Amino acid sequence: MRTDTEPQGLHWKRKPVPELVRLAWPIAVSMLSYSVMTLTSTLFVGRLGAPALAGVSLGGLAAFALIIFGFGLLRSVKVLVSQATGAQRPDEIPASIGAGLIVATGLGLLAIVLGRLAVGYLPALAATPEAGSSAAVYLSMRNLGAPFALVSIALSESRYGIGDSRSPLWAALGANVTNIALDAVLIFGLGLGVRGAGIAAALGHVVEVALLLRACRTPGIGLAAVRLRHLGELLRLGVPLGLQFTLEIGSFSLLVVMLARIGDADLAAHQIALQLTHLSFLPALAVGEAACVLVGQAVGAGEDGLVRNLARKAVGIAAGYSLACAVVFLAFADVIPAMFTTDPQVRLTTARLLRIAAAFQLFDAGNAVARSVLRGTGDVRYAAIVAVLSAWAATPPLTWLLGFRMGLGAMGGWLGLTVEVVVGCVLLWWRLERGHWKAGAALCRERLGVRAQVQTAEAELPLLIAGPSQILDPVLAELPRRRSDRGSPRRAS
């Protein structure tokens, strides 16, 4: 019987959809972990008033901004592990996990130091002194869990890479149960308010790490096996992702700061709508992450012909879910905000933002799947450049133009987000369909030492299984190089 922790061949390649679904739904729940903690805090703190809610929004964003580079960089752990799994190199997996833990711990400690400095500046960014004070308090407490948050990401990504999406699911559920229970006790029971919300979130990450460490006993964490080449490969793939995530969150942070200057109602509405759209976006992204795992395994095994098929099937699943969410947002836009606040202005603005969110749901799903698939092939730089350029060229300028100059407030910022998502989706799918990711895939195989084996295996695939193009493409691609190796007289002349 196949287990989630045993490296296997591509047992799923004839019917990838069931494997996509099997991997995706636990990843969806797990990925909601960090956001659900903030959502839980939003639900509890929302009863304390708009300033407290705006403070949690600003403080939560600052806490996320401090770990966002590591959050992006550590996604490469999944790529390395999945490619090693597809290449039948289980000996590489523990060292890759160990490298991820070393980097995660270092970046987490750095986040704590930077967080101490950031606390003093947050009040100046808020619209009111009350909101600024709440933001500083929430950040000072939640940021203490930064090392645990990053370590949990590294461990979760490693489990995804080997095809185990259940262990991160249970760890995330344990973290959120802890967070909810502590929110109730600390915010209201002990009267700690916003401070209690930050403490609860930090302790939730501690529980998550404990549960993941137990799951990672197989294949093990090879800290002693880590060499400079493992750290180098992690950084080669991860640094572009880290920079992408950091610059994207920089653009998004500027949006939040601009909304904070407009007023507490606009920022509070943005916070509620953002958490709700996470419930639609993150499951779609989870489908993309599942596709990233399978694409990584396919690349490691030399099955590049599977990449486009996986991407198309994944976007079909993600788009179906996103369309359902868009219908819910449109149908209940006036009802949902009442679950979070009694402030009439916040409820009205939130309803408008949900209608805008419904308009870009399908493009958001396409964007998420495309960037995840490209990452699985090892092609990370193009996706990073597209994400950064589209974010900075659309969201801040349109927030200023539409939000400030035209008086649309938070709606102007969300219209900017819509342009960012649509442009990114189109450019990423162009890259994916044109096959410009193949050079990155070849480089990853070369690292694993399976290049010659891959080409031989492709040439021997039966016609009825592989199809003519998959048999002829690798052979034709090799002909010019083989002529060159023999010193072709025509080429020499």
C-alpha positions as CSV (number, residue, x, y, z in Angstrom):
1,M,0.0,0.0,0.0
2,R,1.3,3.5,-0.9
3,T,2.0,5.8,2.0
4,D,2.3,9.6,1.9
5,T,5.9,9.5,3.0
6,E,7.3,7.0,0.5
7,P,8.9,8.4,-2.7
8,Q,7.0,6.9,-5.6
9,G,6.9,7.0,-9.4
10,L,4.3,9.2,-11.1
11,H,1.4,6.8,-10.2
12,W,-1.0,9.7,-10.8
13,K,0.0,10.7,-14.3
14,R,-2.8,9.0,-16.2
15,K,-5.5,10.5,-13.8
16,P,-4.0,13.6,-12.1
17,V,-7.3,15.2,-11.0
18,P,-7.9,12.8,-8.1
19,E,-4.3,13.4,-6.9
20,L,-4.7,17.2,-7.2
21,V,-7.9,17.1,-5.1
22,R,-6.3,14.7,-2.6
23,L,-3.4,17.1,-2.1
24,A,-5.3,20.4,-2.4
25,W,-8.0,20.2,0.1
26,P,-5.8,19.6,3.1
27,I,-3.4,22.3,1.8
28,A,-6.3,24.7,1.6
29,V,-7.2,24.2,5.2
30,S,-3.5,24.4,6.2
31,M,-2.9,27.6,4.3
32,L,-5.8,29.2,5.9
33,S,-4.0,28.8,9.3
34,Y,-2.2,32.2,9.5
35,S,-5.2,34.1,8.0
36,V,-7.7,32.3,10.1
37,M,-5.8,33.4,13.2
38,T,-6.1,37.0,12.1
39,L,-9.8,36.4,11.1
40,T,-10.5,35.0,14.6
41,S,-8.8,38.0,16.2
42,T,-11.0,40.2,13.9
43,L,-14.2,38.5,15.0
44,F,-13.3,38.8,18.7
45,V,-11.7,42.3,18.6
46,G,-14.5,43.6,16.3
47,R,-16.7,43.8,19.4
48,L,-14.2,46.2,21.0
49,G,-14.9,48.9,18.4
50,A,-13.6,50.3,15.1
51,P,-10.3,51.6,16.5
52,A,-9.3,48.2,17.9
53,L,-10.3,46.5,14.7
54,A,-8.3,49.0,12.6
55,G,-5.4,48.4,15.0
56,V,-5.4,44.7,14.5
57,S,-5.6,45.2,10.8
58,L,-2.5,47.4,10.8
59,G,-0.6,45.3,13.4
60,G,-1.4,42.1,11.7
61,L,-0.2,43.4,8.4
62,A,3.1,44.6,10.1
63,A,3.6,41.1,11.7
64,F,3.1,39.4,8.3
65,A,5.4,42.0,6.6
66,L,8.2,41.0,9.0
67,I,8.1,37.3,7.9
68,I,7.0,37.7,4.3
69,F,10.4,37.3,2.9
70,G,10.9,34.0,4.7
71,F,7.3,33.0,3.9
72,G,8.1,33.3,0.2
73,L,11.7,31.9,0.4
74,L,10.6,28.8,2.3
75,R,8.2,27.8,-0.5
76,S,11.2,26.5,-2.3
77,V,11.5,23.7,0.2
78,K,8.5,22.1,-1.4
79,V,10.0,22.5,-4.9
80,L,13.3,20.8,-3.8
81,V,11.6,18.0,-2.0
82,S,9.0,17.3,-4.8
83,Q,11.7,17.2,-7.5
84,A,13.8,14.9,-5.4
85,T,10.8,12.7,-4.9
86,G,10.1,12.6,-8.7
87,A,13.8,11.8,-9.4
88,Q,13.8,8.9,-6.9
89,R,16.4,10.7,-4.7
90,P,15.1,10.2,-1.2
91,D,18.6,10.7,0.2
92,E,18.3,14.4,-0.7
93,I,15.1,15.1,1.2
94,P,16.3,15.2,4.9
95,A,19.1,17.7,4.0
96,S,16.7,19.9,2.1
97,I,14.4,20.0,5.1
98,G,17.3,20.7,7.5
99,A,18.4,23.6,5.3
100,G,14.9,25.0,5.4
101,L,14.8,24.9,9.2
102,I,18.2,26.6,9.5
103,V,17.0,29.5,7.3
104,A,13.6,29.7,8.9
105,T,15.0,30.0,12.4
106,G,17.5,32.7,11.4
107,L,14.9,34.8,9.6
108,G,12.4,34.3,12.5
109,L,14.9,35.7,15.0
110,L,15.6,38.6,12.7
111,A,11.9,39.3,12.5
112,I,11.7,39.7,16.3
113,V,14.5,42.2,16.3
114,L,13.0,44.2,13.5
115,G,9.6,44.0,15.1
116,R,10.9,45.7,18.3
117,L,11.9,48.7,16.1
118,A,8.6,48.7,14.1
119,V,6.4,49.0,17.2
120,G,7.5,52.6,17.7
121,Y,6.5,53.7,14.2
122,L,3.1,52.1,13.9
123,P,1.1,54.7,15.8
124,A,2.2,57.4,13.3
125,L,0.6,55.4,10.5
126,A,-2.9,55.1,12.0
127,A,-5.7,57.5,11.5
128,T,-6.4,57.9,15.3
129,P,-4.2,57.5,18.4
130,E,-6.5,54.7,19.7
131,A,-6.0,52.6,16.5
132,G,-2.2,53.3,16.6
133,S,-1.9,52.1,20.1
134,S,-3.8,48.9,19.4
135,A,-1.7,48.2,16.4
136,A,1.6,48.6,18.4
137,V,0.3,46.3,21.2
138,Y,-0.9,43.6,18.8
139,L,2.3,43.6,16.8
140,S,4.5,43.4,19.9
141,M,2.8,40.3,21.1
142,R,2.1,38.4,17.8
143,N,5.6,39.0,16.5
144,L,7.1,36.8,19.3
145,G,5.8,33.8,17.4
146,A,7.7,34.7,14.2
147,P,10.3,32.0,14.4
148,F,7.7,29.3,15.1
149,A,5.6,30.6,12.2
150,L,8.5,30.3,9.7
151,V,9.6,26.9,11.0
152,S,6.0,25.7,10.6
153,I,6.1,26.9,7.0
154,A,9.3,25.0,6.3
155,L,8.0,21.8,7.8
156,S,4.7,22.0,6.1
157,E,6.3,22.7,2.7
158,S,8.5,19.6,3.1
159,R,5.5,17.4,3.8
160,Y,3.7,18.8,0.7
161,G,6.7,18.0,-1.4
162,I,6.6,14.3,-0.6
163,G,2.8,14.2,-1.1
164,D,1.7,14.3,2.5
165,S,-0.8,17.1,2.9
166,R,-2.6,15.6,5.9
167,S,0.0,16.3,8.6
168,P,0.1,20.0,7.9
169,L,-3.7,20.0,8.0
170,W,-3.8,18.5,11.5
171,A,-1.1,20.8,12.7
172,A,-3.0,23.8,11.4
173,L,-6.2,22.7,13.0
174,G,-4.4,22.3,16.3
175,A,-2.9,25.8,16.0
176,N,-6.3,27.3,15.3
177,V,-8.2,25.5,18.0
178,T,-5.5,26.8,20.4
179,N,-5.8,30.3,19.1
180,I,-9.6,30.4,19.3
181,A,-9.6,29.0,22.9
182,L,-7.0,31.5,24.0
183,D,-8.7,34.4,22.2
184,A,-11.9,33.8,24.3
185,V,-9.9,33.5,27.5
186,L,-7.4,36.3,27.0
187,I,-9.4,38.9,25.2
188,F,-12.5,38.8,27.3
189,G,-12.0,36.4,30.2
190,L,-8.8,38.1,31.4
191,G,-9.6,41.5,29.8
192,L,-6.4,41.7,27.8
193,G,-8.1,42.9,24.7
194,V,-5.8,43.4,21.7
195,R,-2.8,42.2,23.7
196,G,-4.6,38.9,24.3
197,A,-5.3,38.4,20.6
198,G,-1.6,38.8,19.8
199,I,-0.5,36.3,22.5
200,A,-3.1,33.8,21.4
201,A,-1.8,33.9,17.8
202,A,1.8,33.5,18.8
203,L,1.1,30.5,21.0
204,G,-0.9,28.9,18.2
205,H,2.2,28.8,16.1
206,V,4.1,27.0,18.9
207,V,1.5,24.3,19.0
208,E,1.7,24.0,15.1
209,V,5.5,23.4,15.2
210,A,5.2,20.8,17.9
211,L,2.7,18.8,15.8
212,L,4.7,19.1,12.6
213,L,7.9,18.0,14.2
214,R,6.2,14.8,15.3
215,A,5.0,14.2,11.7
216,C,8.5,14.8,10.3
217,R,10.1,11.8,12.0
218,T,9.9,10.2,8.6
219,P,11.9,10.8,6.4
220,G,13.7,12.7,9.1
221,I,15.3,16.2,9.5
222,G,18.9,16.0,8.3
223,L,20.5,19.0,10.1
224,A,23.8,17.2,10.2
225,A,23.6,16.3,6.5
226,V,23.1,20.0,5.4
227,R,25.9,21.2,3.2
228,L,26.5,24.5,1.5
229,R,25.1,23.2,-1.7
230,H,21.8,22.5,0.0
231,L,21.6,26.0,1.4
232,G,22.8,27.4,-1.9
233,E,20.0,25.6,-3.9
234,L,17.4,26.6,-1.4
235,L,18.5,30.3,-1.7
236,R,18.8,30.1,-5.5
237,L,15.1,29.1,-5.8
238,G,13.9,30.9,-2.7
239,V,15.4,34.4,-2.8
240,P,13.4,35.4,-5.9
241,L,10.3,34.1,-4.2
242,G,11.2,36.0,-1.0
243,L,11.8,39.2,-2.9
244,Q,8.6,38.8,-4.8
245,F,6.6,38.3,-1.7
246,T,8.3,41.1,0.1
247,L,7.8,43.7,-2.7
248,E,4.2,42.5,-3.2
249,I,3.5,43.0,0.5
250,G,5.3,46.3,0.2
251,S,2.8,47.4,-2.4
252,F,-0.1,46.0,-0.3
253,S,1.3,47.7,2.9
254,L,1.3,51.0,1.1
255,L,-2.4,50.4,0.2
256,V,-3.2,49.8,3.9
257,V,-1.3,52.9,5.0
258,M,-3.2,55.0,2.5
259,L,-6.5,53.6,3.7
260,A,-5.5,54.2,7.3
261,R,-5.0,57.9,6.4
262,I,-8.5,58.0,4.8
263,G,-10.2,56.8,8.0
264,D,-10.9,53.9,10.4
265,A,-14.1,52.9,8.6
266,D,-12.3,52.3,5.3
267,L,-9.5,50.4,6.9
268,A,-11.8,48.3,9.0
269,A,-13.9,47.5,5.9
270,H,-10.8,46.5,4.0
271,Q,-9.7,44.2,6.9
272,I,-13.1,42.4,6.9
273,A,-13.3,42.1,3.1
274,L,-9.6,40.9,2.9
275,Q,-10.2,38.1,5.4
276,L,-13.3,37.0,3.6
277,T,-11.5,37.0,0.2
278,H,-8.8,34.9,1.8
279,L,-11.4,32.2,2.2
280,S,-11.9,32.3,-1.5
281,F,-8.3,32.9,-2.7
282,L,-6.4,30.5,-0.4
283,P,-8.2,27.3,-1.5
284,A,-7.7,28.3,-5.1
285,L,-4.0,28.9,-4.3
286,A,-4.0,25.5,-2.5
287,V,-5.0,23.9,-5.8
288,G,-2.0,25.7,-7.4
289,E,0.3,24.5,-4.6
290,A,-0.9,20.9,-5.2
291,A,-0.2,21.4,-8.9
292,C,3.3,22.7,-7.9
293,V,4.0,19.4,-6.0
294,L,2.9,17.3,-9.0
295,V,4.7,19.5,-11.5
296,G,7.9,19.3,-9.3
297,Q,7.6,15.5,-9.3
298,A,7.0,15.4,-13.1
299,V,10.1,17.7,-13.7
300,G,12.2,15.5,-11.5
301,A,11.1,12.4,-13.4
302,G,11.7,14.1,-16.8
303,E,8.0,14.2,-17.7
304,D,7.9,17.8,-18.9
305,G,5.0,16.9,-21.2
306,L,2.7,16.7,-18.2
307,V,3.2,20.3,-17.0
308,R,0.7,22.1,-19.2
309,N,-2.0,19.4,-18.7
310,L,-1.6,19.6,-14.9
311,A,-1.8,23.4,-15.1
312,R,-5.0,23.3,-17.2
313,K,-6.7,20.8,-14.9
314,A,-5.7,22.7,-11.8
315,V,-7.0,26.0,-13.1
316,G,-10.3,24.3,-14.0
317,I,-10.7,23.1,-10.4
318,A,-9.6,26.5,-8.9
319,A,-11.8,28.5,-11.2
320,G,-14.9,26.4,-10.3
321,Y,-14.4,27.1,-6.6
322,S,-13.7,30.8,-7.2
323,L,-16.8,31.2,-9.3
324,A,-18.9,29.8,-6.5
325,C,-17.3,32.2,-4.1
326,A,-18.0,35.1,-6.4
327,V,-21.7,34.1,-6.5
328,V,-21.8,34.1,-2.7
329,F,-20.1,37.5,-2.4
330,L,-22.6,39.0,-4.8
331,A,-25.7,37.4,-3.3
332,F,-24.8,38.1,0.4
333,A,-22.7,41.3,0.1
334,D,-25.2,43.2,2.3
335,V,-25.6,40.4,4.9
336,I,-22.0,39.1,5.5
337,P,-20.6,42.4,7.0
338,A,-23.2,42.3,9.8
339,M,-21.4,39.2,11.2
340,F,-18.3,41.4,11.9
341,T,-19.5,44.8,12.9
342,T,-22.5,46.9,13.9
343,D,-20.9,50.1,12.4
344,P,-23.2,51.1,9.5
345,Q,-20.4,52.8,7.5
346,V,-18.1,49.9,7.9
347,R,-20.9,47.5,6.8
348,L,-21.7,49.6,3.7
349,T,-18.1,49.9,2.6
350,T,-17.4,46.2,3.1
351,A,-20.4,45.3,0.9
352,R,-19.0,47.4,-1.9
353,L,-15.6,45.8,-1.6
354,L,-17.1,42.3,-1.7
355,R,-18.8,43.1,-5.0
356,I,-15.5,44.3,-6.5
357,A,-13.9,41.1,-5.2
358,A,-16.5,39.0,-7.0
359,A,-15.4,40.6,-10.2
360,F,-11.8,39.4,-10.1
361,Q,-12.2,35.9,-8.6
362,L,-11.6,33.9,-11.8
363,F,-8.5,35.9,-12.6
364,D,-7.2,35.5,-9.1
365,A,-7.5,31.8,-9.4
366,G,-5.7,31.8,-12.7
367,N,-3.0,33.9,-11.3
368,A,-2.5,31.7,-8.3
369,V,-2.3,28.5,-10.3
370,A,0.1,29.8,-13.0
371,R,2.7,31.2,-10.5
372,S,2.6,27.9,-8.5
373,V,3.1,25.7,-11.6
374,L,6.0,27.9,-12.8
375,R,7.6,27.5,-9.4
376,G,7.3,23.8,-9.5
377,T,9.3,23.7,-12.8
378,G,12.0,25.8,-11.1
379,D,11.2,28.9,-13.2
380,V,10.8,31.4,-10.4
381,R,12.3,34.7,-11.7
382,Y,9.8,35.5,-14.4
383,A,6.8,35.0,-12.1
384,A,8.6,37.2,-9.5
385,I,9.2,40.0,-11.9
386,V,5.6,40.0,-13.2
387,A,4.1,39.9,-9.7
388,V,6.2,42.8,-8.5
389,L,5.8,45.0,-11.6
390,S,2.0,44.5,-11.8
391,A,1.6,45.1,-8.0
392,W,3.5,48.4,-8.0
393,A,2.3,49.7,-11.3
394,A,-1.4,49.2,-10.5
395,T,-2.4,49.2,-6.8
396,P,-0.6,52.2,-5.2
397,P,-1.1,54.6,-8.1
398,L,-4.8,53.7,-8.6
399,T,-5.4,53.9,-4.8
400,W,-4.1,57.4,-4.9
401,L,-6.0,58.4,-8.0
402,L,-9.3,56.7,-7.3
403,G,-9.2,56.5,-3.5
404,F,-7.9,60.0,-2.7
405,R,-8.4,62.2,-5.7
406,M,-11.7,60.8,-6.8
407,G,-13.0,60.1,-3.3
408,L,-13.7,56.4,-3.6
409,G,-11.8,55.5,-0.5
410,A,-11.2,51.7,-0.1
411,M,-13.1,51.0,-3.3
412,G,-10.3,52.8,-5.3
413,G,-7.7,50.6,-3.7
414,W,-9.6,47.4,-4.6
415,L,-10.1,48.5,-8.1
416,G,-6.3,48.8,-8.3
417,L,-6.0,45.3,-6.9
418,T,-8.3,44.1,-9.7
419,V,-6.1,45.6,-12.4
420,E,-3.0,44.0,-10.7
421,V,-4.6,40.5,-10.7
422,V,-5.9,40.6,-14.3
423,V,-2.6,41.7,-15.8
424,G,-0.6,39.2,-13.8
425,C,-2.8,36.4,-14.8
426,V,-2.5,37.1,-18.5
427,L,1.3,37.4,-18.4
428,L,1.9,34.3,-16.3
429,W,-0.3,32.1,-18.5
430,W,1.5,33.4,-21.6
431,R,4.8,32.2,-20.1
432,L,3.3,28.8,-19.2
433,E,1.7,28.1,-22.5
434,R,4.8,29.1,-24.5
435,G,7.0,26.7,-22.6
436,H,9.7,29.1,-21.6
437,W,10.0,27.4,-18.2
438,K,11.8,24.4,-19.7
439,A,15.3,25.8,-19.1
440,G,14.6,26.0,-15.4
441,A,13.3,22.4,-15.3
442,A,16.5,21.2,-17.1
443,L,18.7,23.0,-14.5
444,C,16.8,21.3,-11.6
445,R,17.3,17.9,-13.2
446,E,21.0,18.6,-13.7
447,R,21.3,19.4,-10.0
448,L,19.8,16.0,-9.2
449,G,22.1,14.2,-11.6
450,V,19.4,12.5,-13.6
451,R,19.6,14.4,-16.9
452,A,20.9,11.5,-19.1
453,Q,18.5,9.1,-17.4
454,V,15.6,11.4,-18.1
455,Q,16.3,11.7,-21.8
456,T,16.7,8.0,-22.3
457,A,13.4,7.3,-20.5
458,E,11.6,9.8,-22.7
459,A,12.9,8.3,-25.9
460,E,11.6,4.9,-24.9
461,L,8.0,5.9,-24.0
462,P,5.5,3.9,-26.0
463,L,3.7,5.9,-28.7
464,L,0.2,5.2,-27.5
465,I,1.0,6.5,-24.0
466,A,3.3,9.5,-24.7
467,G,2.0,10.7,-28.0
468,P,4.1,11.6,-31.0
469,S,5.2,15.0,-29.9
470,Q,6.5,13.8,-26.5
471,I,8.6,11.2,-28.3
472,L,9.9,13.4,-31.1
473,D,10.5,16.7,-29.2
474,P,13.4,15.5,-27.0
475,V,15.0,13.7,-30.0
476,L,14.8,16.7,-32.3
477,A,16.1,19.0,-29.6
478,E,19.2,16.8,-29.3
479,L,20.0,16.6,-33.0
480,P,21.8,20.0,-33.3
481,R,23.9,19.3,-30.2
482,R,24.8,15.8,-31.4
483,R,25.9,17.2,-34.8
484,S,28.0,19.8,-33.0
485,D,29.6,17.1,-30.9
486,R,30.6,15.1,-34.0
487,G,32.0,18.2,-35.7
488,S,29.5,18.4,-38.6
489,P,31.3,19.4,-41.8
490,R,28.3,21.5,-42.8
491,R,28.4,23.4,-39.5
492,A,32.2,23.9,-39.8
493,S,31.9,25.3,-43.3
